[in-house]
Amino acid sequence: MRGIDVCPTLLALSLLSGVSCAPGVEPALQTPENPSCAPKALSRSGQTTGVGLVFVTDPMSSSGNPYLHPQAEALDQYAVQVPLSHLFGSGVLDGQYVSIRNRIQCNDGFGAFDMKHQFIYPHSDFRFQEAMSYYYGDQYQSRLAANGYLISKDPVVILAHCESVDNSYFTKAHDVERQIYNGREFNEVCLGDSNYTPGAFYADDAQVVIHELQHAATVDNYSPNNNLNQFFYDEAGGLNEGISDFMSLAFSDNIAAPSVGVDAKLFSRWALGTFNQKPNHSSVRGAHRCPMYDSSFPNCTSYPAFGLPSDSNGSKTTISYVYPDGLGWPFPNNYKSQNILSSIYQSYVYDEEIHNDDLIITGALWDLYSALKQNRGGDGWAAFNLSQKLVLEGVRHLPAPNAANRSPVTFIKFASTLMDSISLVSGLTPTDRTSIQQVLKDRGLYQMQTLQSADWVAVGPGTLKLRPHTLTPGVFIQDNPQILTKWLTQMGVDTSILSQVTSNTQNSMLDPGEIAVIWFDLQNNQDLTAGGVLLTVTSPDPDLEILDDSFNLGFNGGGGQNQAQVMYAKVNGKAMGETLNTIVATSSGNGVSFSSPGNTYFTTNPLFGLTYRTGVWVKVSAAAEHGKEVGLQVQAVPANGSALVQSQPITLTFPVKIQ
């Protein structure tokens, strides 16, 4: 996936794996005056309608060509004229539900201006993207309002061209200086332009506009006070992304007739750049039941199964997006090489990233929508309205974070709230209930198997062939100052803290005065894979300090605790570890030169350490005694654990020596 880094604030919800932004920093605007921008002083004519030129829903869908490239031919021939509604009548794209502004060309002011509300521009004109943003933004927000789930009454500010290169995001804006809404907090969407593919703009893609607006609806319906996702990589974050992906797909399913060759289950063909006939499946998101490298894709005939097929060559696999084994990527596909696992994992570096884990939710909700549509004789809009109401009603009933569990929202919990919310949505029938229950069961989210024994988890060996590891069993320590400096910069944390420490020794061990990031190798003793594993990490010794929420989003300092929480997407069960090893051995002729898959965290995702987002930041006291051993205490609670496992987790001790 493109995108460089996650925006350090969780209030900014990005389309991709990251956004290039820093908290509290406004971009340097290069074009303060532009004759194509609207005048500062505006007067109202009273006219509330207009027309615009847009794609339906993106250039690929409008053209019927799923491989259309923005530089291949003129795109204007695929645009159509549409009516614009709910305008305030000021000659700009400002209305009851959305307010379209332009950061790059117009310094956050209005761009398109016409007192007759004729917003007709060629694709090469930056105001075309503004018309796209208004039309689809207004369409989506007005439907949210009609369905009763539009919480924020101020129009969403959409920046049709903003500073987020090759990305888009939603955030709660607090910019008092702009005085857009008298200094009140408001919802803002940033739609970036593409450097990766010049000529492609994220506002060209209606699915991107809807995706970001749905983030606003999800966040607003969840809580006015609490963020939904609490960590960088938690299931709440994956749920947030999955809901946005689904809503954009289902909405698009009803505004454009299906085109031959255009995959209705594929999310954001245009903005995410699937411009070739063999798109890189590492950048593909959507609602399919299995990944592109499943031997039966796109039909996914083995769904919801995992394992080896019965054909003779033994190199194919059947992999389904079913919880918990279907969380994230990767799995072996039809690779035939001596370095099979190396090839696979290097293709899917950010295995636990929320835009990868969200595929189960996107697919489950699409199947739910499809079932409701079938139950209504193919009436897509009726199915969409009911799906939107049910999903957002479920979101309203999700649990709030607390000191004991900073991230209580999981995929399984969401499925449970959906079932509980069916009776609250008028129009859903007993037949619908049966259909919804079956969809959620098939995805492993409802009435599923659970880890029954509290001793399902143990301290793993901590061995990892990919990179050096400590001599301390069960942990990996990153203390490279250059890597830590890069990570702190990405987090928006002052890197001078590293120059203040008394040790800059790079030895993958803890030294007095050093700052480091730690991961824990959990070993799963059961056949069932553990999903959504919440770790509560406590240091009982003040010589090893767990750093505050500037470093650890899950920091818990209440009552003087030296504690933080993080989440691991999954830890393979013994059954999945054995299956993957069989596939690897069959496909590569036992020539594996990489860490073999197994039933520990480090062998489930060997590339965990390429990002800080599942690690715990610690600081060793400068006065700590050489050779001192600190027993870090870790409780691990899986989302698919039984009531006993969740209520009475065992405490593992990871003995970490200060060198």
N, C-alpha and C positions, 0 to 999 in steps of 0.2 A: 504494500500500500504506500501511496505517496503521502506526504505530510512529514514534517520533521520532528516535532515534539508536542507532547500534550501541554496545553495551556496550564500554567501552574494553579489556576483557580478552578475548582470543580464546578463553579457556576457557569463556566464557558463550556458548552457541550458541542463537540466538534463532529463534523461529518466524517473525517478520516481518523487515523490513529493519532493525530496531533495537530496542533495549530501553532503558528509562530507568533505568539503574543506573550506579553509579560504583564502581570497585574499592575494596574494603576498607571500604565504608560500609554499615553495617546500617541498615535503615529505622527510622523512628520509629514504634513500635507504639502504637496508640491505645486498645486494649482489653485491659488486663492481666488483668481478671477478667470472666468471662462464665459465667453459670449453665448455659449450654448446652454448655460445654466439659467434657472429662473431668476427673475428680479427679487431683491430682498423684500420690497413692499408688495403685498398681495391684497387684492380685494375680491370679495365673493360675488358671483353672478347669480347664484341660486340654482344653477344647473347641476344636477347630481349624477348625470350619466355622460358617457362618452364612448369612444371606440379606441381600440388599440390593435397593434399587429403582434401576433405571438406564434410560437410553435405549439403544436398539440402532440404530446406533452413535452417533447424535445425534438431536435432535428431528425433523429433516427425514426421516431414514431411518426412524425409528420411526413417523412419521405417514404416510409416503409422499407428503408434500407438499414438493417442492423449494423452495417459496417461503414456507414457514412463517416467521412473524416472531415473535420472543419476546414481543412485546407484543400480538399479534393475538388470542390466546386462551389459556386455561389449558393448560399443557403436561403436567400430571400424567396426563392421560388416555393419553399416549403412552409412559409408563414401564412397565417390566415387572419382575417379581421374578426375581432370579437367585441361584444359590448362590455363596457366597464360600468359598474354600478357603485352606489354608496359614496360617490365623491362629494367633497365639501363645496365644490364650485369655485375654487380659487385659481383654476387654470393649471394646477399641478396635480401630481398623483398622490393626493392626500385625502383620506376618506375615513369612514366610520370604523373600519376594521384594521387598515394598514396605512402607514405613511412611508412613502418611498423617498429615500434620500440617497445622496451620492457622496461618499467620502473622498474618493480619489480625484474626480474631476471638479467637484463643487464644494469641497470643504465642509461636508456634512449638510449642505443645503439641498434644496430641491433642484433637480436637473430639468427634466422635461417640463415644458411650459407652453400651453395653448389655451386661450380663453374659450375656445369652442370645444375643448376637450377632444381634439383629434390627435391622438398620440400614435401616429403612423411614422415609423422610422425604419430604415434598412438595418440589417443585422450588424453592420460595421459601425453604426452610430451607437454610442454608449447608452443612449436613451431607449434603445430597443429592449435592453435588459431591464430597464426600469418599468416598462410597460408589461413585460413578462411577470415581474415580481408583483406588480399591483394586481394583475388579473388573477393569478393563481392564489396570491395571498388573500385577496378579497373573497374569492370563491371558497377557500378552505375555512377562513375565520367565520364567515357568515353561516356555514354549515355547522360549525362548532356551536355557534350561538343558537341556531335553530334547534339543535339537539340538547341544549341546556348545559353545556360544559365549557362555555367561554367565561373565564373567571375575571381576568384583567379587562377593565372597561376601556382603558386608553388604547388607541390603535398601536399595534406593534410597529416599531420603527424597523424598516428593512433597508439596509445599505446595499443597494444593487451592485455597487462596485466598492469593495473595501480592501483593507490592507492584507487580508489573509490570502496569501498566494497559494494557489492549488488547494484550497480548502474553504470551508464555511463553518460557522458556529452560531449558536444561540447563547445569549448571556443576559443577566439582569444588569441593566445599566444604571449607574449612579452619578452620571455626569451633570453636576449642578451648573457648570459654566455654559453649557449649550442651552439650558432653560427650555428644553423641548416640551416638557410637561411641568413647568413651574418647579423644577428641581425634584419632582417625585421620581421614585424608582419606576423603571418601565422595562418592558420586554424589547430586546433588540436582536436582530438577526443580521449577521455579516455574511455576504455572498462574495467570495473572492473571484479573481480572474486567474486564468491558467497560464503559467509559464511553461509547464510540461507540454502542453499542446496549444501553441498560439492560435488564437481564433476561437477557442472554446471558453465560454464563461459559465460559471456555476449558476448564474441566473438564467441561462438558456435552458435549464433543466427544471421542470416543474416539480419533479420528485425531490430535488434538493430544497426548494422553497417550502414544500409541505413538510419534509423531514424536520427542518429547523423550527417551523411553526408548531409542529406537534411536540417538540421538546418543551416549548413554552406552555402548552396545554397540560402536558404530563406533570411538569414541575408545579404549576399553579394548582392543579387538582390534588396533588399529593399533600402539600403542606405549605402554609405561608411562612413557616419558620425554619423548617428543616430541609436540607438538601436530600434528594433521593439517593444518589450515589455518594457514599462517604469516603471511599478509597479510590485510588486511580483505577485499580482492577478489582471490582467487586461485581456480584451478580446484579445488584441494583443498577449499576452502570450499563451492564449488558442488557438488562430489561428496558432501560430508558432508550437505548439505541434500537433495540428490536421493535419496540412500539412505534418509534418514528419511521423505521424502514417499512414496517407493515402498513401503516396508515398511508404512506406515499404510494405503495404498490396498489392497495385496494382502491384508493381514490382515483389513481391513474386508470385502473381497470374499468372505471365507469365514465371517464371523460374522453376516451379515445377507443375507437373500434380496433380490435386486434389486427395487427399487420402480419402478413406472412413472414416468418423468420424472426420476428421481434418477440423475445421471450418476456412474457408478462410477469414472470416470477423473478426476473433479474432486476436488482435495484440500481438505479442511476447509471444507465449505460453511457450517457453523454458526459456528465461531470467526472465520473470515475474513469473515463477514457478507454472503454472497450472498443477501440476503433479498428481492430483487425479481425480477420476471420477465425483466428485461434486465440481468443483473449487469454491473458495470463490469469489462471484461476486463483492466484494469490491476491488479486485485486477484485474478485467477484463476490458480491453479497446478494442475498435475496432469500426467497422462500422455498427453495427446493428441499427435497427430503434427504438428499445425499450430496456430497461434494462432486465436482466435475471429474475427479479422478476415481470415483466409484465405477466399477466395471459395467454398471447398468445405467449410468447417467445418460439422459435426463429422466428416464422413466423410473429409476430408483426402485426396480422391481423387488429387491430384497428387503426394502423398508418394512419393518423397523429393525432389521437384523444387523449383526456384525459378524465378521468371520471370513472363512475361506469358502469360495464357491466350489461347485462340484466338477468344474471343467478340468480338462486334463493338464493344462500347462501349469496350474498351481501358482501363477504369479499375480492373479487378479485378487482384488479384495472387495468385500461388500461392507460399506461404511455408511451408517445412517446418522442423521442429525437428531439423535435421541439422547436424552439425559440419562446418566452423566457421561457416558463414554464419548458421545458426540460433541462434547464441549470443546470448542477451539479446534485448531488444526495443530499438528499434522497427523496423517496416517499414511502408511505405505500405499503407493498405487502401483502402476504397472512398470515401475523402474526395474531395469535389469543391469545392475552394476555392482562392482565390488565395494562401492561407497554408498549404498542405498540410503542408509539413515542420514548420512551427512548431507546428501542431496535434498532429502525431504525436509529436514529441520532447517537447513539454510534457506529453503524456499519460504518457510513460514516462521520467521524470526520471532514475531510477537504473538506467540501461541495463545497467551492468556488475555490479550488485549480485548477490550469490551466490544469492539466492532467485529471480532471473530467469534466470540462466545455468544453474540446476540442471534446467531443464525437459528438456534433452536426456538427462540421466542418468535422471531419473524415467521418461521415456517409454521409453528403451532397456530399463530393467529391467522395466517393465510388459510390454513386448513379449516379453522373455525369459520372464517368468513365464507369460504367455499361451501361449507356444509349448510350455513344459513341461506346462502344464495340458492343452493339446490332445493332446500326445503320450501323456497318461495318461487319455484318454477323459473329460476334464472333472473329474478329481480335483483340486480346488483346494488342499486341504491338503497333498497330496503335492507339488504344484508349489511351494507356498509354502515348505515345509520345505527342499526342494532349492535353491530360490532364495536363501533366507536363508543356508544353509550355503555356497553358492558365493560369494555377495557378501562374506560376512565372511571366508571363506578368502582371497579376493582382497585384501581390506583388509589381512590379516595379512602379505601379501607385497609391499605397496607400499614404495617406497624411503623412507629417512629423510633429513631435511634435512642439508645439509653447508654448509661455508663457501662453496663455489663455486655452490651452488644451494640457496637457502633454502626453495624451494617446488618440490620435484621431482615432486610428485604431480599428475598431469594426467588429464583424461578419457581420453585415448588410452592413457596408461600403465595406468590402471585396466582398460580393455578388454583390454589385453594380459595383465594378471595374471589376469583372469577366464578367458581362454582357457587359460592355463598351469595354472590351478587345477582345471580340469574333472576331470582324472585323480585329484585328491585327494578328490573328493566321491563317496562310494559311492552308487550308484543312478543316476548320470547315464550315459546310453547313447551310442553313436556317433550315433544319430539326434538326440539332444539336442545333441551337439557341433555337428552341422551346423546345427541350428536356431539355436543361440546365436551361431555365427559369422555367420550371415546377418543376424540382428537387429543385431549390432554393425556389420556392413558397411553396412547400410541407414542407420544413424545417422551414418555417416562416421567411426566410431571405430576401425575395424579394416580392415587392408589398404586404406587410403585413399590418396588423392593426397597428395603432400607437396611442400613448397617445396624445389626442387632446388638452386637457386643461392645461394651465400653472399651475393651482392650483391643479394638480393631487396629489401633495405631501404636507404633513403637519408634524408637530412635533409629533412623536409618544409618547406613555406613558412611554417607557423605562423600563417597568416591564418585569422581566424574572425570572421564578421560579427556573431555573437551578443553579443560583449562586446569591450571594448578589448583590444588585444594589443600586445606590445612591438615595437619596431623591430628587435629581434634576431631573425633568421630561425630558425624551428623551435621556439620555446619560448613558453609562456604563463606569466606570473608573477603570483601573487596576493599582494599586500602590503597589502591593506586591513586596518588594525588592528582594525576592528570585526568583520570576518569571521574574522580569525585568532583573536581573543579567543573568539568563539563556538565555533570548532573546537577550540581548546585546552580549553575547558570540557567539551565533549563527550568529549574524550580523557582527561579527568581530570588534565590537566597544569596546573600553577600558572601562571595567566595573568600573574602579575607579571613574568615574563621579558620580556614585551613592553614593560613600562614601563622596563626596564633598558637597552633598546637605545638607541643614540644617534640613530637616525633613525626617524621614523614617517611618512615620506613615502609617500603613496599615489599612485603613478604607473605601476604595472605594470612597474616596472623595479627593478633591484637598486641600492641605495644603501649607502654605508658604514655599518656598525653595524646593519643591518636584518635582520629575520627574514622569510622568505618561503617560499612553496610553488611548486614548478616542475613543469611538465609538458612533454613532448617530442613534437613532431609527427613521428611516423615515417611515411615514405612507402613504400607497398608497390608495387614495380615489377613484380610478377607478377600474372597473372590470378587465381590462387588466393588466397582470403582467408587471412590469418595468424591462427591462433587461439592463445589462451593465451600471449601474448607476454611473456616474462620480460625485464625491463630491469635491467641492472646499471649503475648510475650512479656514476661516480668523478670526484671533483674532484682534479686534480693540484696545486692551489694552496691552501695553508693559509688564504689570505685569503677563500676560499669554503668554509666548513665544512659538511659534511653532518651534521646533528644526530643524536644517538644514538637508541637504541630507545625512549626515552620519546616520541619524535616519529615515527620511522621504524621500523615493526615489522621491516623487512628490513635494518636497519642491520648493517654488517659493519665492525667496528673492529679485527679481528684483524690483527696485524702492523703496526699503525699506519695501516691503510688508511682513507681518507676516502671511504666507499662505502656504498651502500644499494641494495636491490632492491625493485622493485614489479612488478605484473603488469597489463597491459592485456588486456581480454577478447578483443579482435580488432582487426585493421586490415583494412578491406575490400580485396579484390583489385580489379584494374582491371575484371574482368568484372562483379563485383557493383556496383561504382560506376556503370558504364555502364547496367546494368539498372535500378538505382534511379533514375537520372537520366531514363531513358526513361519510367518509370512516373510520375515527378513531372511531367514535361513534358506527358504525355498527360492526366493527371488535372487539372492546374491551369491548362492553357492557357498554359504558359510564364510564368505570373505568380508565380514563386517569389520571395518576399521574405525568404528565409531562406538560411542556408548550404547549398548544394547538396551532396548526398551525393558522396563521392569515395573515393579510395584512400589517404587519409591518416588518421591517428588522430583528428585534430581534426574531420575531416568524417565519420568513422565514428560518432563520438559527440560531437556539439557541446556537450553539457551535462556533459562530464567534470568541469569545474571547480566544479560545484555542491556537490561533496563533496571532502574532502581525501584520500580513501582510495586514490586512485591517484597522488597527488602526492608529491614528495620535499621534505622540509623542510630548508631551508638557513639559515645565518647568515653575513652578510658581516662581515668584520673592520672594527672602527671605524677602524682605521689604513689600510684599503685605499685605494689611490690612485684618485682620480677618473679615469675614462676607461680604467682597466685592463681588459684583456680576459682572461677565463678560459675555456679550452677544456674544457668539461665533456665527459667521455668516456662514451659510451653503447654497450653491447652489447645487442642485441635478439635473443632466441632464441625462435622460435615452437614451440609444442608439436607442431605438424604439420610441422616442418622435417625434412628428410632427415638421415641420420646425419652427412653433411658439414656441413650448416647448423648442427646442434646442437654438433658438436665443434670447428668452426673458425669461430665467429662473427666478423664484421668489427666494427671499432670505429668508430663515428661520432663526430665532434667537433661539438659545438654551442657556437659561440663566444658567450659571454654577457658583455656589457660592464657594468662597474660604473660607474654614472653619476656 
